[in-house]
């Protein structure tokens, strides 16, 4: 594989793990196994369709495992795979950083929108 091909594939993976909903889903699953409805309730603003699409993409990439239990009605659990577990600290650190800097970023945006130069 050439360096250009590797960079292209790396961008595809970063697009997956770095998108808005994947980060939040990975963070939620870092606390343990969850059912679809538990994830839906735990993630404000995500639609059922978007959660389905996100989980399928994460499952396809080997980061999330979907387990169907043969009961009626069907019981489906989601959890992180060993590969997904390797992202636990990274995702937690990213979300922690975001929470720590919310106000600072808000002030920077307000200044920018008001046309005030930043330092």
C-alpha positions in Angstrom: 0.0 0.0 0.0 1.4 3.4 -0.9 1.6 6.3 1.5 -1.2 8.1 -0.4 -3.5 5.0 -0.1 -2.7 4.7 3.6 -3.4 8.3 4.2 -6.8 8.0 2.4 -7.7 4.9 4.4 -6.6 6.7 7.6 -8.9 9.6 6.8 -11.8 7.2 6.3 -11.2 5.8 9.7 -10.8 9.2 11.3 -14.1 10.3 9.7 -15.8 7.3 11.4 -14.3 7.6 14.9 -14.3 11.3 14.9 -17.8 12.1 13.8 -20.2 13.7 16.1 -22.3 10.7 17.0 -19.6 8.0 17.0 -17.6 9.7 19.7 -20.6 9.9 22.0 -21.7 6.3 21.3 -18.2 5.1 22.0 -18.1 7.1 25.2 -21.5 5.7 26.4 -20.4 2.1 25.6 -17.1 2.7 27.5 -19.2 2.4 30.7 -20.4 -1.1 29.7 -22.9 -3.1 27.6 -26.1 -1.2 26.7 -29.3 -1.9 24.8 -30.4 0.2 21.8 -33.1 2.0 23.8 -30.7 2.7 26.6 -28.3 4.4 24.2 -31.1 6.3 22.6 -32.1 7.7 26.0 -28.5 8.4 27.0 -27.6 10.5 23.9 -29.7 13.7 23.7 -30.5 14.8 20.2 -29.7 11.6 18.3 -32.5 10.1 16.2 -33.3 6.5 16.1 -32.2 6.3 12.5 -28.9 8.1 13.2 -28.1 5.8 16.2 -28.8 2.8 13.9 -26.5 4.1 11.2 -23.8 5.0 13.7 -23.9 1.6 15.4 -23.8 -0.2 12.1 -20.7 1.8 11.0 -18.9 1.2 14.3 -19.8 -2.5 14.1 -18.5 -2.7 10.5 -15.2 -1.1 11.6 -14.9 -3.7 14.4 -15.3 -1.2 17.2 -18.7 -2.3 18.5 -20.1 -5.8 18.9 -23.9 -6.4 18.5 -25.2 -9.4 20.3 -28.7 -10.7 19.6 -30.2 -12.9 22.4 -32.7 -15.5 21.1 -35.6 -14.5 23.2 -39.1 -13.1 22.4 -39.1 -10.1 22.0 -35.5 -10.1 20.7 -32.9 -8.6 23.1 -30.0 -6.9 21.4 -26.9 -5.6 23.3 -24.1 -3.4 22.2 -20.6 -3.2 23.7 -17.1 -2.3 22.7 -14.9 -4.9 21.1 -11.3 -5.2 22.2 -10.4 -2.8 19.4 -13.1 -0.4 20.5 -11.7 -0.6 24.1 -8.4 0.9 22.8 -10.3 4.1 22.1 -11.7 4.4 25.6 -9.0 6.7 27.0 -8.8 8.8 23.8 -12.6 9.4 23.6 -12.8 10.1 27.3 -9.9 12.6 27.1 -11.5 14.3 24.1 -14.8 14.7 25.8 -13.2 15.8 29.1 -11.2 18.5 27.2 -14.4 19.7 25.5 -16.2 20.1 28.9 -13.2 21.8 30.4 -13.0 24.4 27.6 -16.7 25.0 26.8 -16.8 28.5 28.3 -13.4 29.5 26.8 -14.5 28.4 23.3 -17.9 30.1 23.8 -16.1 33.4 24.6 -13.8 33.0 21.6 -16.8 32.4 19.3 -18.6 35.4 20.7 -15.5 37.6 20.1 -15.1 36.3 16.6 -18.8 36.8 15.7 -18.6 40.4 17.1 -15.5 41.1 14.9 -13.2 41.5 17.8 -9.6 40.3 17.0 -8.3 37.4 19.2 -4.9 37.2 20.6 
